[in-house]
Amino acid sequence: MDTIKGYTEEAYPEAAFIAKQFHIYYESLAHLHGYETSAKDWSDIPEHNKSLMIHVVDALINGGFITNE
C-alpha cells in the first residue's frame, strides 16, 4: 500500500495549525461526551497521524469548507 508523505507542519503551516487546535480541543472536550482519550500532547502524536490530520484539514481548506472569511 502506498502512503502519501509530505503533509508536515513546515509544508502546510495553516492546515497544521488548525489540525493541532482541533486535536487540543478534542482532547479537552472528549470527556464531556463520555469519551476517554489518550490525552497525548500534539508533540507526542506520531508523525504519520499528524500527517493524516494535516492532510484532512488541507483537503477541507481546498474544498472551501474552511475559509478565512
N, C-alpha and C positions, 0 to 999 in steps of 0.2 A: 504494500500500500504506500503510495506516495504521500508525502506531507508537504505542506506549504511552510516555508520559512521566511523570515524577514519582517514579520509583524512585531517589531520591537518598539520599546518606548522611545528610542532615539529616532527611528524611521517614521513613526506615526505619533508624535507627541500629543496632538489633540485627542485622538482616539484613546491613547494610553491614559491620559488624564481622566477622561470620562469613565473608562473601564476601572481604573483604580478607585474613583469616587463611588461607582456602583458597588464594587467589592466592599468598600468600607461601610457604606450604608446597609448593604445586605447583611453583613456580619453583625452590625449593631442592632438591626431591627428583626432579625430572624426569630429571636426568642419570643417576640410579641405574637408570633404566628404559630408557636409551638414547635419550631424547628431548632434542632441543635446543630451547630456548625463546628468546623474545625477551629474557628476563630483565629485563623492564620493572618498575620500581618501581610500586606502586599509584598513586602520584600522576601517573605518566606514561600510565596506561591511559586511552584515550578515554572520555569521559563516557557515550556510548551503550553501550560494552562494560561499564562499571561498572553501568549501569542494568540491563542484562540479568542480570548476575551477582547483583545485589541482588534483582531480581525472582524469579529461580530460588530463592534462599535463602528469600525471604519465602514463596513457594509451599510449600517444604519445611516451614517452620515452621507455616504454616497447615494443612498436611496432616497434621501430627502426627509428621513424620519427624525433626524436630529439636526437642528439648524441653530445658527447664532442669532436668529431673529426673535 
